[in-house]
Amino acid sequence: MKDTLSQDISAVEAKYEAQKIAFGPITFQCAMTIRNTGILKAVADSRKEGISADDISKKTGISKYGVKVLLDMAASMKVVREENEHFWLLKTGYFLLNDKMTEVNMDFVQDVCYEGSYYLEEAIREVKPAGLKVLGEWENIYKGLAELPEQVRKSWFAFDHFYSDNAFPTLLEMVFKNPPRKLYDVGGNTGRWARLCVQHDPNVEVTILDLPGQLRDAKKQAEEAGLSERIHGHQIDLLDDNQPFPKGADVFWISQCLDCFSEEEILGILKRAAAAMTADTRLYILETYWDRQRFEGAEYSLNATSLYFTVMANGNSRMYHSRDMIKQVHAAGLIIDEDTDDIGLGHTLFRCRLA
Ligand SMILES: C[S@@+](CC[C@H](N)C(=O)[O-])C[C@H]1O[C@@H](n2cnc3c(N)ncnc32)[C@H](O)[C@@H]1O
C-alpha cells in the first residue's frame, strides 16, 4: 500500500492550513468588505506605487483603523502585500476584484448561503435544508425561488445564469445539429434556454416543465421578449413519481437540474422521461461533475456548492461524480450515446436514448 501520509504536507504547514479553516468565515467577510468598500480597488489603482492606509482612508471614507485592520488580514490571506506601511495588490486580490466567476460565487455565498450555513450539521444529521429557515419557510428552496428576498434572488440567479450562459452558445450548436421540432425543457426555470432556442430556430416549440412560480416568471419574460407563441409551460412537481411526463418531445433537455435531486429522485425523473420517449427521442443531461474538471479550483467550487444543496436547497442533493449519474441513467433504461466534457466552464453533456 502507498504511504499516503508521507506525501502529505509538513506538520507546520498543516497547522497553518488548519488555522485558515478555523478562521475561514472571518477571512471571507474580510474579502467581501475590502471588495465592497472600495479598499481593494484603491490598492489596485495604486499599481506599482503602492498606497498608504491614510490615503486609502481618504479615498474610501473608511477610518484608518478600518483600513489597517482589514488590510493586515488581507496581507495574511496573500490578497495584498504590505511593506513600509504601503500596500500592493497580489494576484489573488486581482481575481477578487476583477474575476466575474469569483464575484458571482462570493455574492452567492454571502447572500444565499452564509447565514444558513451555520445549520450545516443539523442539515446533515436530519437530511433536510436546515439553513433555509433564515430565508423563509419553504420545504425546499425551489418552492420559494420566486419569493426570495430581492438581493438573495438576484445572487441566486446570477450564480445559476453565469454557469449556464457560458455553456449555452456551444450547446445550441450541438442540440440543433439535428433540429428538434418539440423540445421539452425539464426544470427550465425562467426560460432563458427556451428563449435562446426559439431565437435560434424558427421552427422549434419549447415547453418548460417546472414549478408554478418559475412558470409564471418564464411566461412573463417570454411575453416581454415577444416570444410567447412558441414557448409553453407545463406545471409539474418532479418529486412526485405519480406525475407523468408529457409525450411528443423530440428532445428532453435537463440542464443543471438533476443536481437538485437525490440519486433516488433522479431515477424517478429519468424513468418518467424514459416512459415518454420513443426510439427517436433524445434526452440531454447537462451537468457539472466534480470528477470531470480540468482545474483543481473548479473541483473545489463544485464540492463546496454541494454543501449549498445540503444546507439551503433541499438537504439531499449535490454536484455528482459522473459515475453516480451514469448509474441512474442506465437504471432508468437509457444509454448514453454521446458524452462531451469541457463545455463552457466545465459542463458535461450526455446525450441519451432508450436502451
Ligand atoms: C438550478 S435550476 C436550473 C435552471 C436551468 N435549467 C439552467 O440550466 O440554468 C433548477 C430548476 O429545477 C426546478 N425544480 C427544482 N425542483 C423541482 C420540482 N420538484 N419540480 C419541478 N421543478 C423543479 C427549479 O424550479 C429550477 O427551475
The ligand as a Tripos MOL2 file, in Angstrom:
@<TRIPOS>MOLECULE
LIG
   27    29     1     0     0
SMALL
NO_CHARGES

@<TRIPOS>ATOM
      1 C1        -30.6800   25.1030  -10.9400 C.3       1 LIG1
      2 S1        -32.1740   25.4060  -11.7900 S.3       1 LIG1
      3 C2        -31.7260   25.0390  -13.4640 C.3       1 LIG1
      4 C3        -32.1860   26.0730  -14.4100 C.3       1 LIG1
      5 C4        -31.8830   25.8760  -15.8850 C.3       1 LIG1
      6 N1        -32.3040   24.5970  -16.3930 N.3       1 LIG1
      7 C5        -30.4210   26.1370  -16.2000 C.2       1 LIG1
      8 O1        -29.7740   25.3040  -16.8260 O.co2     1 LIG1
      9 O2        -29.9210   27.2170  -15.8300 O.co2     1 LIG1
     10 C6        -33.1720   24.0250  -11.3420 C.3       1 LIG1
     11 C7        -34.5960   24.0940  -11.8190 C.3       1 LIG1
     12 O3        -35.2800   22.9110  -11.3930 O.3       1 LIG1
     13 C8        -36.5630   23.2690  -10.9290 C.3       1 LIG1
     14 N2        -37.0650   22.3450   -9.9220 N.ar      1 LIG1
     15 C9        -36.4860   22.0440   -8.7310 C.ar      1 LIG1
     16 N3        -37.2770   21.2060   -8.0340 N.ar      1 LIG1
     17 C10       -38.3650   20.9750   -8.8060 C.ar      1 LIG1
     18 C11       -39.5330   20.1920   -8.6470 C.ar      1 LIG1
     19 N4        -39.7360   19.4850   -7.5350 N.pl3     1 LIG1
     20 N5        -40.4350   20.1700   -9.6470 N.ar      1 LIG1
     21 C12       -40.2450   20.9050  -10.7670 C.ar      1 LIG1
     22 N6        -39.1560   21.6570  -10.9840 N.ar      1 LIG1
     23 C13       -38.2370   21.7050  -10.0120 C.ar      1 LIG1
     24 C14       -36.3460   24.6260  -10.3100 C.3       1 LIG1
     25 O4        -37.5590   25.3350  -10.1930 O.3       1 LIG1
     26 C15       -35.3640   25.2720  -11.2750 C.3       1 LIG1
     27 O5        -36.0170   25.9470  -12.2870 O.3       1 LIG1
@<TRIPOS>BOND
     1     1     2 1
     2     2     3 1
     3     2    10 1
     4     3     4 1
     5     4     5 1
     6     5     6 1
     7     5     7 1
     8     7     8 2
     9     7     9 1
    10    10    11 1
    11    11    12 1
    12    11    26 1
    13    12    13 1
    14    13    14 1
    15    13    24 1
    16    14    15 ar
    17    14    23 ar
    18    15    16 ar
    19    16    17 ar
    20    17    18 ar
    21    17    23 ar
    22    18    19 1
    23    18    20 ar
    24    20    21 ar
    25    21    22 ar
    26    22    23 ar
    27    24    25 1
    28    24    26 1
    29    26    27 1
@<TRIPOS>SUBSTRUCTURE
     1 LIG1         1 GROUP 0 **** ****
